Amino acid sequence: MIENYRVDEFGVIHQIDFEPIAYDEEYISYYEKKSDRTIKLGYQRMGWILGLTGRIPDSVLEIGYGTGTFVEAAQITGVGRCAGFDIAEFPLPDGVNFVSWDESLHSFWDLVAMFDVLEHIPDLSFLGQLQTNHVAIAVPYCRWNELGDDWFRAWRMLLPNEHLHHFDDESLIATMEHFGFECLNVNTFEDGIRLRDGETGPNILSAFFRKTPESHPR
């Protein structure tokens, strides 16, 4: 493993010493410039969830909603209660509520979505506090186990101080199991939109989880 990184008992790679970057309007502006792609992703993600569950969620919380394209797709689909939390109160569609971090963790949600978010949050123990039936996640697909240190060092998604944790399918599933969630689906469907010219996948790992009965909040 390269300097300043460690592998935990689940196989997740963590940056050891870090100074988190600022997630502000300048950061979000990068994604606003890619609005066509993010709008497509919002609907694609919602379709994936509907296909897995066979129903419209009763409520959706998106943690790290950014430009709000997924939570807007959820609202248009007919989700009755939609909310978002982010590091700053970025604009949200009409009818979608901004909630605090405490409310995110202490309110019950049918679905919690975290797309391109989990790798940024310093302390992952919050996963054990989520009050939800389901969790949908997308993270960069780390292939260190397969390709080794040289690949990891040159990986464009390494991004020190921004991406603090790195997952492959096995380590993400093991982490979520530790916090009381079982995996229902894992795939790389977002690569169809997100791969760059000349790039080969897998690049983005998507996974859908259900709260296990023994750890369910209700």
ABEGO torsion letter per residue (X at the ends): XBBGBBBBAAGBBBBABBBBBBBBAAAAAAAAAAAAAAAAAAAAAAAAAAAAAGBBBABBBBBGAEAGAAAAAAAAAGBABBBBBBABBBBBBBGBBBBBAAAAAABBBABBBBBGAAAABABAAAAAABBBABBBBBBBBBAAAAAEAAAAAABAAAGBGABABBBBAAAAAAAAAAAGBBBABBBAAAAAAABBBGBBOBABBBBBBBBBAAABAX
